[in-house]
Amino acid sequence: MSFGFVPALLGVLGLGAIAGLLYALQRLRVRHQEVEVETTLFWRQALEESRARVLTQRFRHPWTYALLLMICSLLWLAFAGLRSDGADERDHVVLIDGSAGMAHGARFDAAVDAAADYVSGLPPAARRVVLCAGRAQTVLRPDEEALLLRRRLAGAVPAAAPNRVVHVLFDLVRARPERPATICVVGDLPLRADERAQLPAWVEVRRLPVPARAGGNFGVTALGARPAASGRGDAVDVLVEVRGSGAADAELPTPDVSLDDAPLTIQPTAEPLVDGRRFRYLDVPATGQLLQVSLPGEDALDLDDVAAFRLPDRQPVPVAVQPGCPEVVRSAIDADPGLVLDGARARVVVRAAGADDFGAGLPALELSDPSLAEDAFLVFHAEDQDPGAVLAELYTGLGLQEIDAMAAAAALGRPVTMGAKPAPQRALWVWRELLSGDYDFVRSRSFPLFMGLGIRWLAGVDDGPVRVAVGEPVAARDAEVVAGDVRGRSFGATFVPRAPGALLPAGGAALHAALLDPVASGAPLQDALEVPVLPAGASSGVDLVTVLLILALLLLAAEWVLFRTSRIP
């Protein structure tokens, strides 16, 4: 046994002080008392008891003393927070689901009430409550008063984020020692059978029920863009997916789509789905606008009715070509809608190798020869990059896998290879003779790919991710990211948005995250494993403080009855 609110020594000393104080009060005579004596037989006894100058009297009521000592001791032990040390052998972690799916009706409020009732019966030193919303946040720590939970969650609302309960559960398991623990989830638990098998034997998973989702709902569950299938370099194809459930009689809403608050006039093609519909908008001009999608009407959930995506900036890249370059270079640039010949605003130049006075300081596609470079294709990349990784990326990224290297090598009389070197400025060298009409390279499908993709790589054109969803990693180039008033750091090459809204990576293009969660919109949990469900109001522990207070009240009632029946003074 130990005490939760006072030190152990103080708790023991308090019991001793109570016993001594009650003993002194039992013997204390507080005032002179007049006694009427009906017979002289008791005169001597009455005389002894009525002496005005006597401070104490004989200890004559041991049963009364014992009863009062028990009552006061119980009240003191309750005040000191008596608890059983055996209750600390197992930890109790309560995970409250604060995802978008809990915003259906009053599900979240019901979850908070159920969690508060459950926590009140757990050992205070071995309990912890975590709110799993956009981020995992501890809202009740060990030894904190259970009443604080309702106060801290009084203004909380579900976050516009996917369910993260399973991720938090495994994070807790990995971070803790092998100590028996009961993890109780209040809300939805999308735990699959294979995930349950990965949990250690000393972890017990339970779930408290919350009200089921009611009413029909449709939401935007997918939104993204890819380069236009038509080949237009300044456009993208946009996909919008709308899914829902529980509204079989309701008409599927058609999304309202706008670009920078201007309605999109392109008519979509629609593809029916089992529980929704997929819309495709083809050849949408992409100049970095904010594409916004909204669903008209009212349904059970508002968080999934609006989504947004920042389109890439696919404006043509201005290119300057040095006089004397093969005409086939100009023809390839003219044929690519994503490139434009504009020497005044050039971001990339095409020149002879070593002609640094033309377009000085700009990334360049340079025409070399075997005397200058042993490799037919030589890539100059940033000094902090791995040459092998650059080669692996650009071999397919520049369309070089389409080249018939064997035929080119036979025609040239030398091997056609690709190499990479670090340099302060990006550059791409290619043998000039490969651009001659004597070789099949300029007549193959790989040549326009090489020219278009190579110039875009030199210009640093980045189409960005095809999808940006809350809870999913997105490329952020190891940069500081500002999301609303929150600043974060993307460690490595990715950043995980925790809430919908604008993302501004330092040094990168602006992004915009959306909810895009089919489960929150009503899709069933695939392969979700059923775990033991606790009945309403269930508790896995006994609160000794409550028991002590109840016993004290019962003894007080017994003391009152004994006093009224004159069995004790």
C-alpha positions as CSV (number, residue, x, y, z in Angstrom):
1,M,0.0,0.0,0.0
2,S,1.1,3.6,-0.7
3,F,-0.4,7.1,-0.8
4,G,-1.1,9.1,-3.9
5,F,-1.4,12.6,-2.5
6,V,0.9,12.7,0.5
7,P,4.3,11.1,1.4
8,A,4.1,7.6,3.0
9,L,5.7,8.9,6.3
10,L,3.1,11.7,6.5
11,G,0.3,9.3,6.0
12,V,1.5,7.0,8.9
13,L,2.1,10.0,11.1
14,G,-1.4,11.3,10.3
15,L,-3.0,8.1,11.6
16,G,-0.9,8.3,14.8
17,A,-1.9,11.9,15.3
18,I,-5.6,11.1,14.8
19,A,-5.4,8.3,17.3
20,G,-3.7,10.5,19.9
21,L,-6.0,13.4,19.4
22,L,-9.2,11.3,19.8
23,Y,-7.8,9.7,22.9
24,A,-7.1,13.1,24.4
25,L,-10.6,14.3,23.5
26,Q,-12.1,11.2,25.2
27,R,-10.4,12.1,28.4
28,L,-10.8,15.9,28.2
29,R,-13.3,17.6,30.5
30,V,-14.2,20.8,28.8
31,R,-16.5,22.6,31.3
32,H,-18.2,22.4,34.7
33,Q,-21.4,20.4,34.6
34,E,-24.3,20.6,37.1
35,V,-25.5,17.2,38.2
36,E,-28.8,16.6,40.1
37,V,-28.4,13.8,42.6
38,E,-31.7,12.0,43.5
39,T,-30.1,10.0,46.4
40,T,-27.1,10.3,48.6
41,L,-26.0,6.9,47.5
42,F,-24.3,8.5,44.4
43,W,-23.2,11.7,46.1
44,R,-19.5,10.7,46.3
45,Q,-19.4,9.7,42.6
46,A,-21.2,12.9,41.5
47,L,-18.8,14.9,43.6
48,E,-15.8,13.4,41.9
49,E,-17.2,14.0,38.4
50,S,-18.1,17.6,39.1
51,R,-14.7,18.9,40.3
52,A,-14.3,22.2,38.4
53,R,-10.5,22.1,38.5
54,V,-10.0,18.7,36.9
55,L,-8.9,18.8,33.2
56,T,-9.2,15.2,32.4
57,Q,-11.3,12.3,33.4
58,R,-11.1,8.5,33.2
59,F,-11.0,6.7,29.8
60,R,-14.4,5.1,30.0
61,H,-15.8,4.6,26.4
62,P,-13.4,2.4,24.4
63,W,-16.1,1.3,21.9
64,T,-17.0,4.9,21.1
65,Y,-13.3,5.7,20.8
66,A,-12.8,2.8,18.4
67,L,-15.7,3.8,16.2
68,L,-14.6,7.4,16.0
69,L,-11.0,6.3,15.3
70,M,-12.2,4.1,12.4
71,I,-14.3,6.9,10.9
72,C,-11.5,9.5,11.1
73,S,-8.9,7.1,9.9
74,L,-11.0,6.2,6.8
75,L,-11.4,9.9,6.0
76,W,-7.7,10.5,6.4
77,L,-6.7,7.6,4.2
78,A,-9.2,8.8,1.5
79,F,-7.7,12.3,1.7
80,A,-4.2,10.9,1.5
81,G,-5.1,8.9,-1.6
82,L,-4.5,5.3,-0.3
83,R,-3.9,2.9,-3.2
84,S,-2.8,-0.7,-3.7
85,D,0.7,-1.2,-5.0
86,G,-0.5,-4.2,-6.8
87,A,-2.6,-1.9,-9.1
88,D,0.6,-0.5,-10.5
89,E,1.7,-3.8,-11.9
90,R,-0.2,-3.1,-15.1
91,D,-0.3,0.1,-17.0
92,H,-3.5,1.5,-18.5
93,V,-3.4,3.7,-21.6
94,V,-6.7,5.1,-23.0
95,L,-6.6,6.2,-26.7
96,I,-9.5,8.6,-27.6
97,D,-10.2,8.7,-31.3
98,G,-10.3,12.3,-32.4
99,S,-10.3,11.7,-36.2
100,A,-12.7,13.1,-38.7
101,G,-14.9,10.0,-38.5
102,M,-15.8,11.0,-34.9
103,A,-17.4,14.2,-36.2
104,H,-20.5,12.3,-37.2
105,G,-23.2,13.5,-34.9
106,A,-22.2,13.5,-31.2
107,R,-19.8,10.5,-31.5
108,F,-16.9,12.5,-30.1
109,D,-18.8,13.9,-27.1
110,A,-19.9,10.4,-26.3
111,A,-16.3,9.1,-26.6
112,V,-15.1,11.7,-24.1
113,D,-17.9,10.8,-21.6
114,A,-17.1,7.1,-21.9
115,A,-13.4,7.7,-21.5
116,A,-13.9,9.9,-18.4
117,D,-16.1,7.3,-16.8
118,Y,-13.6,4.5,-17.6
119,V,-10.6,6.5,-16.4
120,S,-12.2,7.3,-13.0
121,G,-11.9,3.6,-12.1
122,L,-8.3,3.1,-13.1
123,P,-5.3,3.3,-10.7
124,P,-4.2,7.0,-10.8
125,A,-0.5,6.1,-10.9
126,A,-0.8,3.7,-13.8
127,R,-3.2,5.5,-16.2
128,R,-2.6,7.7,-19.1
129,V,-5.0,9.2,-21.7
130,V,-3.9,10.2,-25.2
131,L,-6.1,12.1,-27.7
132,C,-5.4,10.8,-31.2
133,A,-6.4,13.6,-33.5
134,G,-4.1,15.2,-36.1
135,R,-1.3,14.7,-33.6
136,A,-1.1,12.4,-30.6
137,Q,-1.5,14.5,-27.5
138,T,-1.4,13.4,-23.8
139,V,-4.4,14.9,-22.0
140,L,-4.1,13.1,-18.7
141,R,-0.9,12.0,-17.1
142,P,-0.3,9.5,-14.3
143,D,-1.3,10.7,-10.8
144,E,-3.4,13.6,-12.2
145,E,-6.9,14.0,-11.0
146,A,-9.5,12.2,-13.3
147,L,-11.7,15.3,-13.3
148,L,-9.1,17.2,-15.3
149,L,-9.9,15.0,-18.4
150,R,-13.3,16.6,-19.0
151,R,-12.0,20.0,-18.3
152,R,-9.1,19.7,-20.8
153,L,-11.4,18.2,-23.5
154,A,-14.2,20.7,-22.9
155,G,-13.6,22.6,-26.1
156,A,-12.0,19.9,-28.2
157,V,-13.4,18.9,-31.5
158,P,-12.5,16.1,-34.0
159,A,-9.7,17.0,-36.3
160,A,-10.0,16.9,-40.1
161,A,-7.5,14.0,-40.2
162,P,-7.6,10.2,-40.8
163,N,-7.8,7.7,-38.0
164,R,-4.3,7.4,-36.4
165,V,-5.2,5.1,-33.4
166,V,-3.3,2.1,-34.8
167,H,-0.1,4.2,-35.5
168,V,-0.2,5.6,-31.9
169,L,-0.8,2.2,-30.5
170,F,2.3,0.7,-32.1
171,D,4.4,3.8,-31.2
172,L,3.4,3.3,-27.6
173,V,4.4,-0.4,-27.7
174,R,7.7,0.3,-29.3
175,A,8.6,3.1,-26.8
176,R,7.7,1.2,-23.6
177,P,9.5,-1.6,-21.7
178,E,8.0,-5.1,-21.5
179,R,5.6,-4.2,-18.8
180,P,2.0,-5.6,-18.9
181,A,-0.4,-2.9,-20.3
182,T,-4.0,-2.6,-21.2
183,I,-4.7,-0.2,-24.1
184,C,-8.3,0.8,-24.4
185,V,-9.4,2.5,-27.5
186,V,-12.5,4.8,-27.3
187,G,-13.8,5.2,-30.9
188,D,-13.0,3.4,-34.1
189,L,-10.2,0.9,-34.2
190,P,-9.1,-0.2,-37.7
191,L,-6.8,-2.9,-36.4
192,R,-6.2,-5.7,-38.9
193,A,-5.5,-9.3,-38.0
194,D,-1.9,-9.2,-39.3
195,E,-1.3,-6.0,-37.2
196,R,-2.8,-7.7,-34.1
197,A,-0.4,-10.6,-34.5
198,Q,2.5,-8.1,-34.3
199,L,1.5,-6.9,-30.8
200,P,3.4,-8.5,-28.0
201,A,1.7,-10.9,-25.6
202,W,2.0,-8.5,-22.7
203,V,-0.3,-5.9,-24.4
204,E,-4.0,-6.3,-24.1
205,V,-6.2,-4.3,-26.5
206,R,-9.8,-3.4,-25.6
207,R,-12.3,-1.0,-27.0
208,L,-15.1,1.1,-25.5
209,P,-18.2,1.4,-27.8
210,V,-19.4,4.7,-29.2
211,P,-22.5,5.5,-31.1
212,A,-22.6,4.3,-34.7
213,R,-22.6,6.7,-37.6
214,A,-26.0,7.8,-38.6
215,G,-27.3,9.5,-41.7
216,G,-26.1,9.5,-45.3
217,N,-22.8,11.1,-46.2
218,F,-20.7,11.8,-49.3
219,G,-17.2,13.2,-49.3
220,V,-14.2,14.0,-51.5
221,T,-12.0,10.9,-51.1
222,A,-9.4,11.5,-53.9
223,L,-8.0,14.6,-55.5
224,G,-4.9,14.9,-57.6
225,A,-3.3,15.8,-61.0
226,R,-1.0,14.2,-63.5
227,P,0.6,15.5,-66.7
228,A,-2.0,15.7,-69.5
229,A,-2.4,12.5,-71.4
230,S,-2.9,14.6,-74.5
231,G,0.8,15.6,-74.3
232,R,0.1,19.3,-73.6
233,G,3.0,20.5,-71.6
234,D,1.1,23.4,-70.0
235,A,-1.8,21.4,-68.8
236,V,-2.7,18.5,-66.4
237,D,-5.5,16.0,-66.0
238,V,-7.3,16.3,-62.7
239,L,-9.1,13.4,-60.9
240,V,-11.8,14.0,-58.3
241,E,-13.4,11.0,-56.5
242,V,-16.6,11.2,-54.5
243,R,-17.6,8.3,-52.2
244,G,-20.1,7.8,-49.4
245,S,-22.4,5.5,-47.7
246,G,-25.8,5.3,-46.0
247,A,-27.5,7.5,-48.6
248,A,-28.8,5.0,-51.2
249,D,-31.8,7.1,-51.9
250,A,-29.9,10.4,-52.2
251,E,-28.7,11.7,-55.5
252,L,-24.9,11.6,-55.8
253,P,-23.7,15.2,-55.7
254,T,-21.6,16.6,-58.6
255,P,-18.6,18.5,-57.3
256,D,-18.2,22.2,-57.8
257,V,-14.6,22.8,-59.1
258,S,-12.9,26.2,-59.3
259,L,-9.4,27.6,-60.1
260,D,-8.4,30.5,-57.9
261,D,-12.1,31.1,-57.1
262,A,-13.1,31.1,-60.8
263,P,-15.4,28.2,-61.9
264,L,-13.7,25.5,-64.0
265,T,-15.6,25.4,-67.3
266,I,-14.2,22.0,-68.5
267,Q,-16.8,19.3,-68.4
268,P,-15.6,16.1,-66.7
269,T,-16.0,12.5,-67.8
270,A,-17.6,10.4,-65.1
271,E,-16.9,6.8,-64.1
272,P,-19.3,5.1,-61.8
273,L,-18.1,3.3,-58.7
274,V,-19.8,0.9,-56.2
275,D,-20.2,3.7,-53.6
276,G,-19.6,6.8,-55.6
277,R,-18.2,8.3,-58.8
278,R,-14.9,9.3,-60.2
279,F,-14.6,12.5,-62.3
280,R,-11.8,13.3,-64.7
281,Y,-11.1,16.9,-65.9
282,L,-8.8,16.8,-68.9
283,D,-6.3,19.4,-70.1
284,V,-6.7,21.8,-67.2
285,P,-4.3,24.7,-67.6
286,A,-1.6,24.5,-64.9
287,T,0.0,27.8,-63.8
288,G,0.2,27.2,-60.1
289,Q,-3.5,27.9,-59.3
290,L,-5.3,26.6,-56.3
291,L,-7.9,24.0,-57.4
292,Q,-10.8,23.8,-55.0
293,V,-13.5,21.2,-54.9
294,S,-16.7,21.4,-52.9
295,L,-19.8,19.2,-52.6
296,P,-23.2,21.0,-52.6
297,G,-26.0,20.1,-50.1
298,E,-25.9,18.9,-46.5
299,D,-24.9,15.6,-45.1
300,A,-23.7,13.9,-41.9
301,L,-20.1,15.2,-42.1
302,D,-18.9,18.6,-43.2
303,L,-15.1,18.0,-42.9
304,D,-15.0,16.0,-46.2
305,D,-17.1,18.2,-48.3
306,V,-14.3,20.6,-49.3
307,A,-10.8,19.8,-50.7
308,A,-8.1,21.7,-52.4
309,F,-4.9,21.0,-54.4
310,R,-2.2,23.3,-55.7
311,L,-1.6,22.7,-59.4
312,P,2.0,22.7,-60.6
313,D,3.3,25.6,-62.6
314,R,3.7,24.1,-66.1
315,Q,4.3,27.4,-68.0
316,P,6.7,27.0,-70.9
317,V,10.4,27.1,-70.0
318,P,12.2,29.8,-72.0
319,V,15.3,28.5,-73.8
320,A,18.1,30.3,-75.7
321,V,19.9,28.4,-78.4
322,Q,23.4,29.4,-79.5
323,P,23.8,30.2,-83.3
324,G,25.4,27.3,-85.0
325,C,23.7,24.5,-83.1
326,P,22.0,21.8,-85.3
327,E,18.6,22.9,-86.6
328,V,17.1,19.7,-85.1
329,V,17.5,21.3,-81.7
330,R,15.3,24.2,-82.5
331,S,12.8,21.9,-84.2
332,A,12.5,19.8,-81.0
333,I,12.0,22.9,-78.8
334,D,9.4,24.3,-81.2
335,A,7.5,21.0,-81.1
336,D,7.4,20.9,-77.3
337,P,4.5,23.0,-75.9
338,G,6.3,23.1,-72.6
339,L,9.4,24.9,-74.1
340,V,9.7,28.2,-75.9
341,L,12.6,29.9,-77.7
342,D,13.1,33.2,-75.8
343,G,16.6,34.4,-75.4
344,A,15.7,37.4,-73.3
345,R,14.0,35.4,-70.5
346,A,16.0,32.2,-70.9
347,R,16.3,29.9,-68.0
348,V,18.3,27.3,-69.9
349,V,20.7,27.6,-72.8
350,V,21.8,25.2,-75.5
351,R,25.4,25.8,-76.6
352,A,28.7,24.3,-77.7
353,A,30.7,22.7,-74.9
354,G,33.1,25.3,-73.5
355,A,31.3,28.4,-74.9
356,D,30.7,29.7,-71.4
357,D,30.3,33.3,-72.7
358,F,26.8,32.4,-74.1
359,G,24.3,32.3,-71.3
360,A,26.9,32.6,-68.6
361,G,25.7,31.4,-65.2
362,L,22.6,29.5,-66.6
363,P,22.1,25.7,-66.7
364,A,23.2,24.5,-70.1
365,L,22.7,21.6,-72.5
366,E,26.1,21.5,-74.2
367,L,27.2,19.8,-77.4
368,S,30.5,18.0,-76.8
369,D,32.7,15.5,-78.6
370,P,34.6,12.4,-77.6
371,S,37.8,14.4,-77.0
372,L,36.1,16.4,-74.3
373,A,34.0,13.7,-72.7
374,E,34.3,9.9,-72.8
375,D,30.6,9.5,-72.1
376,A,28.1,10.2,-74.8
377,F,25.8,11.6,-72.1
378,L,27.4,13.3,-69.2
379,V,25.4,14.8,-66.3
380,F,26.8,17.5,-64.1
381,H,24.8,17.5,-60.8
382,A,24.9,19.1,-57.4
383,E,28.0,18.4,-55.4
384,D,26.0,17.0,-52.4
385,Q,24.3,14.3,-54.5
386,D,25.4,10.7,-55.1
387,P,26.4,10.2,-58.8
388,G,25.0,6.6,-58.8
389,A,21.6,7.8,-57.5
390,V,21.6,10.6,-60.1
391,L,22.4,8.2,-63.0
392,A,19.7,5.8,-61.8
393,E,17.1,8.6,-61.7
394,L,17.9,10.3,-64.9
395,Y,18.4,7.2,-67.0
396,T,14.6,6.8,-67.1
397,G,13.9,10.5,-66.2
398,L,15.5,11.7,-69.5
399,G,14.1,8.9,-71.6
400,L,17.5,7.4,-72.3
401,Q,16.2,3.8,-71.9
402,E,14.5,4.3,-75.2
403,I,17.8,4.7,-77.0
404,D,19.1,1.9,-79.1
405,A,22.6,2.1,-77.7
406,M,23.9,-0.9,-79.6
407,A,22.9,0.5,-83.0
408,A,24.3,3.9,-82.1
409,A,27.6,2.4,-80.9
410,A,27.9,0.4,-84.1
411,A,27.3,3.5,-86.2
412,L,29.8,5.6,-84.2
413,G,32.4,2.9,-83.8
414,R,32.6,3.5,-80.0
415,P,30.6,2.6,-76.9
416,V,27.6,4.9,-76.0
417,T,27.8,5.4,-72.2
418,M,26.3,7.7,-69.6
419,G,28.3,9.3,-66.7
420,A,27.8,11.8,-63.9
421,K,30.1,14.3,-62.2
422,P,29.5,16.8,-59.4
423,A,29.6,20.5,-60.4
424,P,28.5,23.9,-59.0
425,Q,26.0,24.3,-61.8
426,R,23.7,21.8,-63.5
427,A,24.7,20.9,-67.0
428,L,24.0,18.1,-69.5
429,W,26.5,17.2,-72.2
430,V,25.7,15.1,-75.3
431,W,28.0,14.3,-78.3
432,R,27.2,16.6,-81.1
433,E,27.6,13.9,-83.7
434,L,24.6,12.0,-82.2
435,L,22.4,15.0,-83.3
436,S,23.5,14.5,-86.9
437,G,21.0,13.1,-89.4
438,D,23.4,10.3,-90.1
439,Y,22.3,8.5,-86.9
440,D,18.9,7.2,-85.8
441,F,18.9,9.1,-82.5
442,V,17.3,12.3,-83.8
443,R,14.7,10.2,-85.7
444,S,13.8,8.1,-82.7
445,R,11.1,8.7,-80.2
446,S,13.8,9.1,-77.5
447,F,15.2,12.3,-78.9
448,P,12.2,14.6,-78.2
449,L,11.9,13.0,-74.8
450,F,15.6,13.7,-74.1
451,M,15.4,17.3,-75.2
452,G,12.1,18.1,-73.4
453,L,12.9,16.2,-70.1
454,G,16.6,17.3,-70.2
455,I,15.8,21.0,-70.5
456,R,13.1,20.7,-67.8
457,W,15.6,19.0,-65.5
458,L,18.1,21.7,-66.1
459,A,15.5,24.4,-65.4
460,G,14.6,22.7,-62.1
461,V,11.0,22.1,-63.2
462,D,9.2,20.1,-60.5
463,D,5.6,19.1,-61.0
464,G,5.4,18.3,-57.3
465,P,3.3,15.4,-55.9
466,V,0.3,14.1,-57.7
467,R,-1.6,14.0,-54.4
468,V,-1.3,15.8,-51.1
469,A,-3.4,14.2,-48.3
470,V,-3.5,14.7,-44.6
471,G,-1.5,11.9,-42.8
472,E,0.4,10.9,-46.0
473,P,4.1,11.7,-46.5
474,V,4.7,14.3,-49.2
475,A,8.1,15.4,-50.7
476,A,9.2,18.6,-49.0
477,R,13.0,18.6,-49.8
478,D,14.2,18.5,-46.2
479,A,12.8,22.0,-45.5
480,E,11.0,24.0,-42.9
481,V,7.2,23.7,-43.5
482,V,4.7,26.3,-42.4
483,A,1.1,25.0,-42.0
484,G,-1.2,27.8,-40.8
485,D,0.4,28.9,-37.5
486,V,2.4,25.7,-37.0
487,R,6.0,25.3,-38.2
488,G,7.5,21.9,-38.7
489,R,10.7,20.4,-40.1
490,S,10.7,17.7,-42.8
491,F,13.4,15.3,-41.8
492,G,14.8,13.5,-44.8
493,A,12.8,14.1,-48.0
494,T,9.2,13.9,-46.7
495,F,6.8,15.8,-44.5
496,V,3.5,14.6,-43.2
497,P,0.6,17.1,-43.1
498,R,-1.5,16.9,-39.9
499,A,-4.4,19.1,-41.0
500,P,-5.9,20.4,-44.2
501,G,-4.6,23.7,-45.6
502,A,-1.7,25.5,-47.2
503,L,1.8,24.1,-46.8
504,L,4.7,26.4,-47.6
505,P,8.0,24.5,-47.8
506,A,11.0,26.8,-47.6
507,G,12.7,26.6,-51.0
508,G,10.0,24.6,-52.6
509,A,6.7,25.1,-54.4
510,A,3.6,25.8,-52.3
511,L,1.3,22.8,-51.6
512,H,-2.2,22.3,-50.2
513,A,-3.3,19.3,-48.2
514,A,-6.8,17.9,-48.1
515,L,-8.6,15.3,-45.9
516,L,-9.2,12.6,-48.6
517,D,-10.2,9.8,-46.2
518,P,-12.6,7.2,-47.5
519,V,-13.1,5.7,-44.0
520,A,-14.1,9.1,-42.5
521,S,-16.6,9.6,-45.4
522,G,-18.3,6.3,-44.7
523,A,-16.3,3.5,-46.4
524,P,-16.2,0.3,-44.3
525,L,-12.9,-0.6,-42.5
526,Q,-11.3,-3.3,-44.7
527,D,-10.2,-6.4,-42.8
528,A,-10.7,-4.6,-39.5
529,L,-10.2,-7.0,-36.5
530,E,-12.8,-7.1,-33.8
531,V,-11.3,-6.7,-30.3
532,P,-13.0,-7.2,-26.9
533,V,-15.6,-4.5,-26.4
534,L,-16.1,-3.4,-22.8
535,P,-19.7,-2.8,-21.7
536,A,-20.9,0.7,-21.2
537,G,-19.5,2.1,-17.9
538,A,-17.0,-0.7,-17.5
539,S,-13.9,-0.1,-15.4
540,S,-10.8,-2.3,-15.1
541,G,-9.9,-1.2,-11.5
542,V,-11.3,-0.4,-8.1
543,D,-10.8,3.1,-6.7
544,L,-9.8,2.7,-3.1
545,V,-10.5,6.3,-2.3
546,T,-14.2,5.8,-3.2
547,V,-14.4,2.6,-1.2
548,L,-12.9,4.4,1.9
549,L,-15.4,7.2,1.6
550,I,-18.3,4.9,1.3
551,L,-17.1,2.9,4.4
552,A,-16.7,6.2,6.4
553,L,-20.3,7.2,5.5
554,L,-21.6,3.8,6.6
555,L,-19.8,4.1,9.9
556,L,-21.1,7.6,10.4
557,A,-24.6,6.3,9.9
558,A,-24.0,3.5,12.4
559,E,-22.6,6.0,14.9
560,W,-25.7,8.1,14.6
561,V,-28.0,5.2,15.1
562,L,-26.1,4.0,18.2
563,F,-26.1,7.5,19.6
564,R,-29.9,8.0,19.0
565,T,-30.6,4.7,20.8
566,S,-28.3,5.7,23.7
567,R,-26.0,2.8,23.2
568,I,-23.0,5.1,23.1
569,P,-22.6,8.5,24.7
